[in-house]
Amino acid sequence: MKTGTTALDYSFPTVMQHVDHMRAHFLNRKSGQGVDLAAGKYVIETMNTYGLDAYLQEFETYDSDIGASFVALGGPDGQILDSRPCLHIEPTPEQGLTAELVDVGPGGLSDYEGKDVRGKIVLAEVSYAPATPEKARIAASLGAAGIVLMNWGEDDSRYIPWRALKAVWGNPTPESWNDIPRLFGVSISRADGIMLRRRMKDGPVSLHVRATASRVWRTLSQPLAWLHAPEASTEREQFVVVSGHIDSWNPGVTDNMTGMSVMLEIARLLASKRETLRRSVVFCFWNGHEVAEAAGSTYFVDSHWERINRDAVAYFNIDSVGMKGTNEFHINSCPELAAFSETLSHAVFDDSLPQKVTTLGRVGDQSFFGIGVAAATGRHSYGADIVKAHNGATLGWYNHTEYDTIDVMDPEALEADLDWCSRYVHALATEPVLPQRFTARLSDMRQRFAAILPEANTPPELAPIPARLADLEHRIHWFDAFLERASSIEDALRQRANRIVLRLSRLLTFPTASASGRYGQDSYGISTLAYPVPLLADLEIFRALDRNSTDGRLLSTKLIRLRHEITDALQAASDLIDDFRFTVERST
């Protein structure tokens, strides 16, 4: 029987009991305001009753609290526009600031071509093109005094979202401190954004904005709950990371009460089957997600780095499940888990709705790209026609507003999401052979490198990379074929194969999924991640330089050293497989 084809005996009424309890007791779970801690204690108490080792992990982070905003057309006495202050912003002068408004559309770097925004206020759309914090970072880097974010949704909608503009993933370092945007920011409705655009067609428009703000270092808590596999399991030290965020805006039913409730039910379900587990599972309820920008998940990686590097099997994130009006099932997966993810979706949904598998991007709490843990997430989602009608609202027009209530939750979709998620985690924790297959990862890598290193235009600094990729190809094909038959081989050899699966993910993820390398964290939505190989994004600058200039020579050295990181990882992957193949062939 194929993995995941058998439904599990979950209890959907228990999920709804958790949702209803959270609705009654834990609204407005903004990080650091107290309700997030109360919700965390509820999670811990519940997990302890299931027999998990549950506790609150404390960490310090750079957070921000809600201020106040005032927006008026033309000047302080002009037409007042309803607004909300963004978080992680700089305050305006106490008397406010009046400046010209410049429309930058989606707010990506190319949207500023031919526009001087120094000292002005930019109007940008809420969307993931790029993500909101990157819009703010770009605006600040080009000298804008402030940013006004017009919401997604229908053009006449009056909903105003909460947004945070930190633009640095997790806690800042000395190198990233200045990447935190130093500008003010406010959100307005889409209807008012459309109105402002129409006025700008008739001539210059200015806005008067007053915004208060605070940024603060504070200690947050997040629940972690370990479900340990039986002592007799030889792979119990390995573990699956299952996560969702606990902090959210008020009320945050689909973002993320539903996700937390699904996590609690998966924990109960697996705890009841503990004796069948081969690997352990840790359930992480991240805090500092919305405002401190993945602070909790980043801290978990930083504080558990060595253990994750050695033993983490996969990372599975559960967020915004059970959304009403969704008409497709979308999976975002790293290449090596894509086929497994798709197999599970067809087992759950058959042909009842369209299913899509796309490459996982660095959004949400995907803090495991650098370290290289195979990762996936999935949920009922809105089709392209619905997203287009709501101007990019991939998570619903109600996202980050007070309208994210029980009315926009669909129980049927939530139960189906629970079905898929529970099967996924169960398979990762119980299957004799891990489901990662690396032919897809290598194919993705070769396509990405071919896009930036065509045969006719590969600089000598990077020339060894394609050959190393080619050398790895037949080895990957052999290893994937071995994994397909590995469930029937001796246990010690199968366990070693699973260990190599983990090492290959560590070696082959960061070269094409990270701009900062294996030990860093890329800023949220940073534009260089759109480059086929983010680690080598400076290649385009290098090609435009005179190679005999100082800048050309400096960048040549940088590219050579980045090449070393890549070729070293590719060689290590080849050597791993060669050594294992020698062992296999010697034993048969």
N, C-alpha and C positions, 0 to 999 in steps of 0.2 A: 504493500500500500504506500502511495506517495505521502511524503511529509505534509502534515496539516490537513489531510482530507477528512479527518474525523473531528466532528464538533466536540467541544469540551463542555462539561457540566457546570457552566457558570450560572450565577443567579442575577438576572437583570433587575428584579425587584430590589435586591440589595444595593445595586448601583443607584437606583432612584432614591433609596432611603438616604444615601450619602449626599446626593444632590440636594434633596429637600432639607436635610440638616444644615448644610452649608448655606443655603439660601436663607434659612431662619436665623443663623448665628454668625456668619462670617462674610458679610458684605463689605465692600471697600477694603480689600486686602492690600492696600498700598504698603510697600516695604517700609518697615520701621515705625509704623503708626499704631501697632499693638494688635490689630485684628489678624495680621499675618502670623503673629506669634500664637494667638489663640487657636487659629486654624492648624498650625503646626503641632500644637499639643494634642488636638483631636486626632490628627494623623498618627502620632506616636502611640496614643492610647489604643487606637483601633489596631494598629500593627502589632502591638504587644499582645492583644487578645488572640491574634492569629498565630502567635508563637515566634514572631520575628524578633531579631535583635535591633530594636529601634531606639533612636536617640536624636537629639537636636545638635547639629553641628553649628557652632558659632564662627563667624568670620567678620572681619572689618572690611568695609567697602566705601567707595566715594559715591554718596547717594545725593538725592535732591528732593525737596518737598514742594508742594503746590503753593504757588503764589496767587497774584491777582493780575488782571489785565483790563485795559481800556483801549478801544480802537475807535477812531472817528475819522470821517472823510475830511480832508483839507486842513483841519486844525482842531484844537480841543473843543471848539464850539460847533463842529460840524456834525453831520449825521452819524449817530452811534451805530456801530456794527457789533452784534453779539460775538463774543470771543471767549477763548480759554487760554490761559498761559501755558506754554510748553514748559517742561521741566528740564533741568540741566542747561539753563540759559544764563546769560548775563542780564542784570536788570537794566532798564533804561534809566536815564537821569530822573530824579524825583519828579520833575515837572513834565516829563515825557519828552518825546522826540518827534518832530515833524520832518518827513523826508519824502522824496519822490518814490513812487512804486514802480518796479520793473518786473514784467512778467517773464519768468524763465521756464514756463511749462512744467515738464517733469522734474526739472532741476538737476539734470546731469551736467557734466562738464561741457559737453558740446552745445548745450542749450544757452550758454553764455557767450557764444561767438558773436562778436560785433557789439557787445553790450558792456557798458561801463557801469558797474554797480557799486563803486566805491562811495561809501557814506550813504547809500540808498537802502531801501527796503525791497526785498525780492518777494514775489508772489509765486509759490510753487505748489504743485498738486501733491496730495497724499497718494503715494503709490510705492511700488517696489522697483521703480525705474529711475534712479536708484532708491535704496531704502532711505527713509526719512532722515536718520542721523547723517548719512552721507550727503544728502542735500544740504544740510546745515554746515557740514564741514567744508564743502565746496564753496558755499556762499561766503563763509567767514574767510576762507583763504583768498578770495577775490576782493575782499574789503567791504562786503556788505555790512551795514549796521544792524540789520535784522532780517528775519524771514517770517512771512505769513503763509501758513499752510491751509489751502482750501481742501476740504474733505472730499473723499470719493463718494459714490452714491449717484442718484439721479440728479440732473442739473437743477431741479427746483427744491432739493432736499435742504432741510434746515438743521440737520444733525451736526454737532461739533465734537470732534474727537479729542481725547487726551493723547499727547505725544511727548516723547522725551528725546533730547538731541545730543546725547553724550558723545556718540561717535567713536568711543574707545571701548573695545571689548574687555570686560572685566576691569580690574583695577589698572590705572595708568602706571607707566614706568617713567623714568626720566626722559626716555626717548619719545614716548607717546603723549606726555603731559600736554604739550602744546598742540596736539591734534584735537583736543577737546574744544569745540567751537566757542569762541568768545563773541557771541552776538545774542540779541534778544530774539525770542520767537513766540508767536501766538498762533492759535488755530481758529479758523472761521468755518462757516458752513459752505457747502458747494454753491448754494444759491447766491450768497454774497460774493464768492469768488468769481462767478460768472458775471455778476453785475459789475464788479471792478474791471474785468476784462473788457466789457462793452464800453465802459467810460474811457478806458485807455485808448480805444480806437479813435475817440474824438479829440484826444489831446492828453497832455501829461496829467497824472493823478497823483496826489500826495496823500499820505496817511499820517495821522497823529497816533502814536502808540505810547502807552504807559504800561510797563510790566515789572512786577516785583519777582524776585527769585532768590533761592538759597541753594547752596551746595554745602554738603556736610559729610565729614567722615563719621560713620556710625557702625555699630555692631549689629548684625542681623543674625537670625537663626533659621536653619532649614532642616527639615526632617530627613533623615537617612534611615533606611530599614533593610537589614541584611537577612535574607532567607538562605541559610547555609544548607548545602547539600549534605546527605548523610556522611558520617565519618568513613564508611566503607567505600565511598566513591573515590576513585583515584584521581578524578579531575575536579574535586570539590573546591580547590583553590582558584580555579578559573571562575569567572562570573560574568553575567549579563548585566548591563546598566540599563534600567528602565526609568524614564524620567518624565516629568511635566512640571510646569511652574506653579507655585502656590500663591505668589503675589499677583495682583491684577487690579484693574480699575473697577469701580462700582457700577453694576453688581458682578459682572464677569461670570455669567453662567456658562456660556460655551467657551470662555477664555479666562479661567480654565477649570471651573468646578467639574465639568463633565470629564475632562481628562484626569483630574485627581481621583474622581470616583471610579473610573475605569481602572486606574492603577491599584486602588485599594481592593477592588474585586479580583484582579489578576493575582494579587498577593494572597488573598484568602484562598483562591482556587489552587494555586501552586503549593501553598502551605499544607493543604489537605492531601496533596500528592507528593509530599516531601520525599518519601522513600523511593520515588521513581526518578528523582533528579540526579543528573550526572554532574551538573555544575550549579554553582550558587547564583543568586540573583540579588542585586541591590536596587532598591526603589528609592529614587532621589526626587524630592519635591523642592525644586529650585526656588530660592528667594533672590531678590535683586534682578529679576528678569526684565521687567518693563522699564525701569528707570535707570538702574545702575548697569544696565546692558550686559546681561548674561554673567553677572558678578558671581552668583552662586555656583553655576556649573563650572566657571573658570576656576574658582577657588577649589572646587572638588578635584579638578584635574591637577592643579598646582600642589595640593596637599596630599594627593594619592598618586602622584606621577609614576613613581617606581612600581607600585602595585598594578596600576592600570597598564603600564608598559609591558609588564610581565604576563598578566593574567586576564585582562579584559577581553572577552570574546566578541562583544558587539555592543553598540549603543542604540537604544530604541526610544524615541521621543514620542510622547502622546500629548497633543495640544489641539484645542479647538475641535474636538470630535462631537458628532451629533448635531451639526448645524442644519437648520430647517431650510428647505428649498433646494438642497444640493441634489444634483442629478448625475454625478459621476463619482467614481472612486479613484483617487489619485495617490500614487506611491512616489515618494522621493527617496532614492536609494543610491548608495555608492555602487559602482559597477559590479563589484564582486558579490553583492547580495541582490542584484536586480532580478535575476532569473528565479531565485527562491521567493522573492517578494511577489512576483507575478504569479507563480504557481499557487501560492496561498490565496491570492485574491480571486483566482478562477475557482478554487475549491470552495470559497465562501459564496461568491456571487454568481458563478457560472456565467450566463449571458444576460443576467437580469438588468445590468446597467453597464455603460461604457467604463473601461478601466484603462488607466494610463500609468506608465512607469517612466519617470524622468530623473535626470541626474540630481542628486541632492546638492543644494546650495547652502552657503553659510548664513543661515537665518535661524531664528528662534534661539535655542540653546545648543547649537552645534559647535561645542567647544573642544571636540575631539579630533579635528582635522589634522592639526599639526602632529600630535602624538601618533595618529594613524590607527584609529579604531574603526572597524567597519560599522557603518551606521545606516539607519533607515527610519522613515516615518510614513504614516499613511492615514487617510481619513476620507469620509464622504466630502466631496468638494463641488464647487460651482463650475459648470462648463464655461467654455470661452464666450458663448453668446451672453450668458448672464453676467459674467465679469465685465464684458464690454459695455453692456447696458448700464452697469453701475460704475463705469469709469475706473476700472481697475480694482474693484473691491473683491479681492480674492477670498477674504475672510468674512464677507457679508457687510452690507451697508452699516450695520449696527456695531461693528468692531470698535472697541475702545470708547464706546459711548454708554450712556445710561440705559440704552435700549437693548443691551445684551442681557435679556431676561429669559425666563423660562418660556416665554412666547416664541422665541426664535430657536428653541431646541426641539429637535424631532426625535422622539423616543425610538422610532423604528430605525432611523439612521444611527442613533447612538448604540443600539443593541448590535447592529451589524458591524459597527466599528469595534465594539467590544469583542465580538466573535473573531474578527481578523486579528486584532491585537493580542488576544489571549492565545490564539494558536501560534502566533509568531514567537512570542516569548517562551511558550511551552516547548516549541521545537528547538529553540536555541539552547534551552536548559537541559534537554533530554536526549536529543539525537546523538547516536554514536559518532557520527562524522559531521563536523561543522559544515554549514551549507555554502560558505564562500567559495566562489569559483573565479579564478584569476584571468582566464582568457578574455573576459569582458573588460577587466581593468587594463590589461596590456593593450587591447584594441583601442580603448579610450586614450591611453597614453600615446600610442603611435599616431593617432589622428591629431592629437593636440600638438605634438612636436613637429609633425609634418606641416602643420599650418604655419608654424613660425620658422621652421628650418627646411625650406624647400631645397632640393638637391642643387639647384642652380644658384642659390643665394644663402648658403650656410657659412657664417663667419668661422674662421679657423679656431677661434676661441671656444666654439661649441661643437666643432665637427665630430668629436668622439661619441656624442650622445646617440645618434641614430644607430651606429654599429652596436653599441651596448644593448639597445632595445632589441635589435635583430637577434643578438646572441641569446637573449632571454626567452625569445618566443617559443622555440621548440621545447625548452625546459618547462615553461608554463603549461603547454599543451600536455606534456607527459604527466605533470603533477595533477592537473585537473582530471585526467583520465584515471589516474590512480585513486583519487578521492571518490570517483564514481563507483569503484568496486571495493572501497576500503572497509565498508561495514562488515565484510565477511572475512577479514584478515585477523591475525592475532592482535590481542588487545594492546600490547606494548607498542607495536608498530603503528596502529591506528592512533594511539595517544600522541605519538611523536609527530604523525602527520598533522594532527590538530594543532600542535605547538608551532609547526612551520606555517600553518595558515595564519596564526597570530603574527608571526614575525614578518611574513610577506605583506600583511596589511600595514605594519609599522613602516616598512621600507618603501612601499609603492604608493602611499597616499599623498604624502606631503609634496612630492615634486610637482604635481599638477593641481593640488587642491589648496595650497597655501602660498601666500606672498611673503610670509615672514619666516618660513622654514619650520623645522620640526619642533622647536622649543618655544615658539612665540604664539601670539594670538593676533590675527588680523583684525583691524578696526572694522566695525560693523558696516557691511555693505560697501566697503572700500572699492573704488572703481577698478583697481588693478585686478581684482578677482574675476572680472569679465574677460581678461586676457587669457588665451588658451592655456598658457603656462604662466601663472601669476608670478612664480619665483623669478622668471626671466623677463618680466615686463619692461625692464630697462633696455631690452634689445632694440625696441623701436626707436628710442632716443639715440642709442649707439649708431644705428644705421643712418641717422640724419646728421651725424657729426663727421667732421674731418678726423680720420683716425690718427693723424699725425699731430692733432691739437692736444693740448694738455687734458681737456675734458675727455677727448677720445681715448687717450692713453689710460686715464684713470678708470674709465668705465670698462675698458678692455680687461684690466686686472680684476675688476669686480665680477665680470661675467665668467672669467676663467675660474675664479674661486667658487662661484655658484655652480659651475659645471662639475666641480669636484664633489659637491654634495650629491648631485644627481648620479654621476657615474659610480660613485662609491656605493650608493644605495642599490643601483642596478647590479653591480658586481656582487654585492653581498647576497642579493636575492638569487642570482645564478648559483653562487657557491652553496647556499643552503639547499637548493634543490639537487645539485650534483652530489653533495654528501649524502643526502637522504636516498637518492636513487642507488648509490653504491651500496648502502645498507640493505635496501630492498632486494637488489639483485643478488647480493651475497647470501641472503637468507632464503632464497627460493631455488 
